[in-house]
Amino acid sequence: MALSYKARKRWAFFILLIGMPVYVVVAVTVATWMGASDFPVAVEFVMYAVLGIAWVFPFKAIFRGTAKPDPDAPPEDDGQA
């Protein structure tokens, strides 16, 4: 079942406000646990760049179109006849 525009907007807000900070803490903790500071700088940079982009792909469907006006909203009357 597809999410409505309002539901997608709420989920996007929740993901950015709660999920993103949690993901950052978990990603940095796991990278530190793996000993990322012992890797060469280029490898460490690529690892963090991939981790910084990878979180988007599972949520692509939720974020798609949330910046556009609500397609289900009734048309606005602009007052021109």
Secondary structure, DSSP 4 states (H G I P E B T S, - for coil): -PPPHHHHHHHHHHIIIIIHHHHHHHHHHHHHHTTGGGS-HHHHHHHHHHHHHHTTGGGHHHHTTTTSPPTTSPPPP-S--
